[in-house]
Amino acid sequence: MSKYMNDKNPWYRLDLSAIVYPTLQRKNFSSVYRLSVVLNETVEPDLLQKAVDRTLPRFPTFKVAMRKGVFWRYLEPNDRPGPFVEPDIANPCMPMYFQNNSRYLIRIYYYQNRISLEVFHSLSDGGGAMYLLRTMTAVYLRLKGYPIPVGFGVLDLYEEPNPEELEDAYIRYASSRVRPPRSREKTYRIRGTREPFHTLNIITGVLPVKQVLSVAKHYQVSVTEYLNAVLLHALLKKQKEDQVFRELPVSIAMPVNLRRFFPSRTLRNFITMVYPSIDPRMGEYTFEEILIQVHHYMRYYINNKFLNADITTNAAVTKNPLIRVVPLFFKDFVVRQFYKRVQDKQSSAGLTNLGVVETPEEMRPHIERFDVLMGQPFSARTNCAIVSYGENLSISFASSIVEADVERLFFRKLVQDGIHVKIESNRKTG
């Protein structure tokens, strides 16, 4: 039993990242993201439901409901029927209201050969949720008659969850004596026409992994550094096209998977944010100059010392005895105002890279690719999410504005660099 649970009435404290997401919840916004797997054959809904029912008990931190206390929210086990698989919808990542869907904070959809898992961010980050999607897909394929072993991201349904899977890893590792400040400079914000409520515009580019690796190698950077530079390049061009009165820095909010630096098997949130940026007030930047800036920023900041200091700042807030006894409604008000007035204005776009997804070799013939979608942005901007599997690298943009100028500039640069891009979208044409 985890030290974050109570033996008589099991429950989970929200981890350090999870605390903010319910606070930002509103009628037309919810912190929901989507992971999808594209199979090589049509999905059978009845078998998928059986796979969900068999898999979910192995993941107790996903089989929960959100509860509100006087001082904090928490998660408690949910034994209600469900969640039930549903045909997919045109606009993914709809707001997830805590009282609906038998109080589950996940949704499972199917469409043709695609299985999609949507998760409220208080449960887990994309790295943790990918274990659930891979295991659920493996169980589904077994029900189809294919022998799929455990390992490589597929968990054993008959094995008790490791206590580390349930832990708040932030608390275990936050130990720095330095606490960097939270506030950063205001950045350029995209001007756009807001779509009607519930409309999420998605543009996905599918790229050959070999071509992307070849281009990144040519520039002598990593794939993540290259794609960050391409997005910054697109944002700079967009700001020029907007003919703004006063140029501002362009900045990307990029989550870093802390499991790479602090050993933990947690399936809950364990990420922190870094902000690669370019300031056009210093002069015109060539793409190569943007690459150099991003490359050195990443190498300087993404290490266990800086990242530990960052999560220690967050941990210090929740450990403060005065803050602990402040009523929840007042905490919500303060956090919401800080996010709207400060935090949300510190980035021009979001970019997450889940990296290379691994599966057992026996699953490979049945899977074409994985996709990831960051979901609806909090304000008018675009979010970019990247994942690769086998020969395919998938880049998905999610936006709640009509204009797709940043996406157009982003993919145009990839094509100019010799990368073949196949575009898919849920946007209406004609």
N, C-alpha and C positions, 0 to 999 in steps of 0.2 A: 504493500500500500504506500502510495506517495505521501511525503510529508505535507503536500499541498491538499490532501484530502482528509476528511473526517471519517473515522471507521464506522460510526453509527449512522451517519447520514452523509454519504460521500458527496463532495462538491469540490469544485475547482476555483481557486482565485483566478481572476483575469491576469494574464502575464503583463509585463510592462508595456508591450506594444498594444495589447488587446484593449487596454483601458480607454484609449481615446476613441475607438471606433463607434461604440454606442453613443458617446457624447455628441458625435457629429451627425447622428441619425436624424433625418427629417423626412417629411412626407414624400419628397421627390429625390431623396438621396440616401443611399445605404452603401457601406463599404463592402461591396461584393465583387469577387473576381471569379473567373471561370478557367478551368483546365479541361481540355478535350483530347480524346484519342480518336483518330480516324482509322477504322479497320478496313480490311480488304474484302469484307462481305457485309451484307445488310444485317443490322442489329435486330434481334428478336426480343421484343419488350418483356414477354413473360419470363424468359430466361434471365434477362437483365435484372428484373425485380427479385428473382431468387438469389442472384449474385449479390445484390445490395443487402438483402435480408441476412445472408450468411456472413457477409464481410463486416458489416458495421459493428457488431458486438466486439470485434477484435480491436476496434478503434474507439475506446471509451470517451476520449476527449472530443470526438465528433458526434457522439450519440448523447447530446446534451441539450438543455434549454437555458435561456438567459433569465436570470432572476435579479431583482433589484432589492438591495438592503438599504438601511438608513445612511450608511457611509460609503459602501462600495457595491458594484454589481458582481455577480458570481455566476458560475455555470453549474447546473445540477444534472444528474443522469436523467435521461428521457426515455421512458419505456412505452410511450404511446405508439400506436400503429403508425408505420411509415419509417422514413420518407418514401413516397410512392413515385416511381419513374413516370415521366410525362413526355408527350411529344414536344419537340423543341419549339421555341417561339422566335419571332422575327427580331425582337429587341432583347438581347441577353442582359444578365446582371440587373434585373429589375430590383427595386428596393425590397429588402427582406424584413418584413415586419415580425417582431418577436412572438406575437400571439398566433400568427397564421401557420399553416403547414404542420399542424400538430406540434407547434413550437420548435420544430427542427430548424437548424441554422445552416442546413445544406439542401441543395436541390439536385436532382439527377434528371437529365433530359436525353432523348435519343432522336436522331433524324437520319434516315437512310443508314449509312455505315459509320455514323459518328455517335460517340457517347460523351456527354458533357457533365462535369461536376461543378456546381457553383457553391461557393463557400463564403460565409460571413467572416470577415477578416479577424474577428476576435477569437476564432477557433484556432487558426493556423495561418502560416505564410504558405506561399506556393510550394516551397521545398517540402514541407510537412504534408500538405494535401496531395502532392504527387504520389506519396506512398499509398494513400487511400485509393486514388484512381488506378494505379498500376495493380494493386492487389485485387480490387473489384473487377478489373478487366481480366486478370488471370483466372479468377473464379468463374467469370462468365465463359471464358474460352474452355475451361475444364468441363462446364456443363454442356458445352457444344461437342465434347468428346475429345478435346485436344489435351495431351499430357503436359501440363505446365508446372514446373518445379517452383519451389520458393527460392528466394535470393534475388540479388540485383534489383532491390526496390519492391519485391513482392514478399509480404510478410506471411508467416505461418498462422493460419486461423486457429490452430490447436495449441498455440503457444501463448502463455500468459504475457500480457504487455510488460516489457521491461520498464522498471520505474523511471528510467531516464526519458522514455517516450512521453511521460506525463508531466515532466518537470518544467518549471519556469527557469530556463537556463540562464536568463539574465541575472537572477538573484545569485546563482552559484558563481558566476564569473565577474560580476561588477566589483572590482577591487582597486581601481586606480585612485591615486591621491590627487589627481587633477580632474577638474570638472569644467570642460570647455563651455562657453556661453552658447545659448540656443539661437540668439537672433543673428540674422545675416542681412545683407543689403537687399533692398527691393529690386526685383528683376522685371524684365519685359514680359508682358502678358499679351497673349494673342487676342486680337479683336475679331469677333465673329458673331454671326447671327444664331442665337440660341434655338435649338430644335424644340418642338413641343415636348411636354412631360412624357417620360417613358421611351423617348426615341434615342437610341444609341447607334451611332454610325460606326461601322466596323469595316476596315480595309486590311486584308491579310495578304502579305507577299510571301510566296513560297520560293525559296532559293536553293540552289545546289550547294551543299556544304563545302565541297571541294573548291568551288569557285570563290566562296567567301574566304576560306582559309588561305587561298593563293593570293588574293588581294591584300589581306591583312599582313601576310608574310612579306609581300612586296613593300608595304609601308613600314615594316619592321615593328608592328604593334600586335596586340592581341585582338581577337574578334570583338570583344566587349569594348575595347578602346576605340577600335575603328568605327563601330556602329554608334557609339556615343558622339564621336567627332562628326559623323554624317548628320546626326540629329541636330547638334549644335550649329553646324553649317547651314542646315535648312532653316533653323530658327533665326539666325543672323540675316539670311536672305529675306525671310518673311518680314522681319522688322524693317529692313530697307524698303521693301515693297509697300509697307504701311505708311511710309513717309511721316514717321512720328516727329513731333516737335522736339523731343529730347530723347536720344537713344539711352537705353539702359542695358546692363549686363544681361546675357541670356544664360540660364542655368538649368541643369537637369537634376531632378530628384531621383537618385538611383539607390534602391535597397541593396545591401550587401548581406549575403548569407553568412552569418557568424559561425555556422557549423564548420566552415573551412578553417577557422582560426582557433576555435575553442571546442574541443571534442565534446559532443553531446548527441544523443540519439533522439532528442526531443522532437515530437511531431507537432508541437505548438509553435507560436511565433518565436523566431530567433534571428531577427534582422536588425540592421540599423541603416541610416541614410547617409549617403555622401552626395556632394553637390558639385560635380565638374561644371565649370562655367568659363565664359569668354566675355571680356568687357570691350565692346567696340569703341568706347570712348578713348581707348589707348591707340586706336588706329585701325586700318584695314587688316584683316587676317586672311591669309591664303588658307586653303584646306590643309596643306602640309603644316602650317603653323598651328592650326587648331589641333591637329593630331599630336604634335609635340607637347602642347600644353596639357592635353588630356592624358597622354602617356605618363608624363612626370607627376601630374596630380594624383593619378591612380597609384603609382609606385610609392609616392610619399605618404599618402593618407591611409591606404588600405593595408594595414598591418595590425597585429594584435595590440600594440601599445595605444595607438590612436583610437582604435575601435573600442577598447576597454574603457578609455576615458569617456567616450561618448555614451556608452550604456550606463556608466557610473553616474553621469549627470541625471539620467532618467530614474535610476534606482534611488538616488538621494531624495527625489521629490516624494516618492511613495513611502519612504521610510521616515520622513519628517513627522514627528509626533503631533505637531499642530495641524498639519494637513490631514492626517489620519482621522481626526475627530471632527473635521468640517463636514457638514451634511452634504449628501450626494448632489442635491439640486444646486447648491452653491458651487461645488467642484465643476459640475457640468457647465454652468454659466461662464466661469472663468476660463476653462479649457476651450470652450467654443469660441469665445471672444479672442483668445490668444491665437487660435488656429486661423480664424477668419482675417484678423488684422495683421498677423505677423507670419506664421508658419506657411500658410498657403501662398503668400506673396513672394516666397523665397525661391520659387522655381518656375520656369517657363513651360516645362513639360515633365512628364515622368517616364522613366525607362527602367525596365527590369529584365534581367537575363537569367533564366533558370538554367542555362547551360545545356550540357549534353544529358539527355535522359537515358538511363540504362534499364534494360529488362533482361530476363533470362533469354538465352539464345532461341529457345523454343517458341517464344512469343513473336520473334521478328517476322516470320512469314505471314503473320496475321495482322500486322500493324503497318500502315502507310506512314503516319506521322503523328506528332503531338502538337497541339496549339495551346497558347495561353493568352488570356485577355485580362487586362488590369481592371476593366470595368469602368463605370461612369466616373469621370473626373469630378472633384468637388466644385470646381469653378470652370469657366469657359476656357478649355485648353484641350490638348490631346495627350493620351497616354500610350506608350509603346511597350510591347511585351515580346520577348524573344525566347525561343526554345529550339533545340535541335534534336533530331533522332534519325539514326541511320544516315541516309544520303540527303535528307531534307532539313533545311533551317527555316523556321516559320517566324515571321515578324508581323504582329497584329497591332494596329492602331485602333483605339476606342475614343470616340469624341462625341460630345453633345452639342456641337455647333455644325452649321450647314457647310461652311467652307472647308475644303480639304487641301489648302495650299501647302501646309507643312508636310503632309503625307506625300503630295505630288513632288515637292522638292527633294524629299528624302529618297524616294524610290528612283527619281531621275538621276541622282548622284550615283546610286548603286549601278544603274544601267550604264552610265558614263564610264564607270570603272570596269566595265566588261562583265558584270554579273547578270545572268538571266533571271528575270523576276516574273513569276506567274501571279497575277492579281486575282483575289476573290473578295467580294464585298456584299453586304446586305443593303447597300444604298440603292434607292430606286433610280432607274435610268430611263431616259427618253422623256 
